[in-house]
Amino acid sequence: MDLDIDIIDLRSLAPIDYNAVENSVKRTGKVIVLGEDSAVGSVMKDIAAHIADVCFEYLDAPVKVVGSLNTPIPFEKGLENQYLANYKLDEVIKNLLEY
């Protein structure tokens, strides 16, 4: 599968480079907000809300937020791999592309 995607690494949260985010949304029409923290009560949800509010007419699918599990952080390596958001990223990308 040949994909044309943008990856925006937000180096700072204050200020957030919303211009880069909005330009990417206008070009691609789809968004995944990915972070290592739990999505519950996170800045990822604020970023997703901003995108949905400001870029709604450019979106081809709902904004997806992918974070770690909403549980205490495990210290055992095997459990940590299942805790972090990366373990479910492939499935979210697949579902978003099929939307």
Contacts in CASP RR format, 6 or more apart in sequence:
PFRMAT RR
TARGET T0000
AUTHOR 0000-0000-0000
METHOD contacts of the structure
MODEL  1
MDLDIDIIDLRSLAPIDYNAVENSVKRTGKVIVLGEDSAVGSVMKDIAAH
IADVCFEYLDAPVKVVGSLNTPIPFEKGLENQYLANYKLDEVIKNLLEY
3 97 0 8 1.000
4 28 0 8 1.000
5 28 0 8 1.000
6 24 0 8 1.000
6 27 0 8 1.000
6 28 0 8 1.000
8 17 0 8 1.000
8 20 0 8 1.000
8 21 0 8 1.000
8 24 0 8 1.000
10 16 0 8 1.000
10 17 0 8 1.000
10 21 0 8 1.000
10 47 0 8 1.000
13 43 0 8 1.000
16 47 0 8 1.000
18 50 0 8 1.000
18 54 0 8 1.000
21 47 0 8 1.000
21 50 0 8 1.000
21 51 0 8 1.000
22 51 0 8 1.000
22 54 0 8 1.000
22 55 0 8 1.000
24 31 0 8 1.000
25 31 0 8 1.000
25 51 0 8 1.000
25 55 0 8 1.000
25 58 0 8 1.000
25 59 0 8 1.000
26 55 0 8 1.000
26 58 0 8 1.000
29 58 0 8 1.000
29 59 0 8 1.000
29 60 0 8 1.000
29 61 0 8 1.000
30 59 0 8 1.000
30 60 0 8 1.000
30 61 0 8 1.000
30 96 0 8 1.000
30 97 0 8 1.000
30 99 0 8 1.000
31 48 0 8 1.000
31 51 0 8 1.000
31 59 0 8 1.000
31 63 0 8 1.000
31 64 0 8 1.000
32 63 0 8 1.000
32 64 0 8 1.000
32 65 0 8 1.000
32 66 0 8 1.000
32 89 0 8 1.000
32 92 0 8 1.000
32 93 0 8 1.000
32 96 0 8 1.000
33 44 0 8 1.000
33 47 0 8 1.000
33 48 0 8 1.000
33 51 0 8 1.000
33 63 0 8 1.000
33 64 0 8 1.000
33 65 0 8 1.000
33 66 0 8 1.000
34 44 0 8 1.000
34 66 0 8 1.000
34 67 0 8 1.000
34 85 0 8 1.000
34 89 0 8 1.000
35 42 0 8 1.000
35 44 0 8 1.000
35 66 0 8 1.000
35 67 0 8 1.000
35 68 0 8 1.000
35 85 0 8 1.000
36 67 0 8 1.000
36 68 0 8 1.000
36 84 0 8 1.000
36 85 0 8 1.000
37 44 0 8 1.000
37 67 0 8 1.000
37 68 0 8 1.000
38 67 0 8 1.000
38 68 0 8 1.000
38 69 0 8 1.000
38 70 0 8 1.000
38 71 0 8 1.000
39 45 0 8 1.000
39 65 0 8 1.000
39 66 0 8 1.000
39 67 0 8 1.000
39 68 0 8 1.000
39 70 0 8 1.000
40 70 0 8 1.000
42 65 0 8 1.000
42 67 0 8 1.000
44 65 0 8 1.000
44 67 0 8 1.000
45 65 0 8 1.000
48 63 0 8 1.000
48 64 0 8 1.000
48 65 0 8 1.000
51 59 0 8 1.000
51 63 0 8 1.000
52 59 0 8 1.000
52 62 0 8 1.000
52 63 0 8 1.000
60 99 0 8 1.000
61 96 0 8 1.000
61 99 0 8 1.000
62 99 0 8 1.000
64 92 0 8 1.000
64 95 0 8 1.000
64 96 0 8 1.000
66 85 0 8 1.000
66 88 0 8 1.000
66 89 0 8 1.000
66 92 0 8 1.000
67 85 0 8 1.000
68 83 0 8 1.000
68 84 0 8 1.000
68 85 0 8 1.000
69 82 0 8 1.000
69 83 0 8 1.000
71 83 0 8 1.000
73 80 0 8 1.000
73 83 0 8 1.000
74 80 0 8 1.000
74 83 0 8 1.000
81 87 0 8 1.000
END
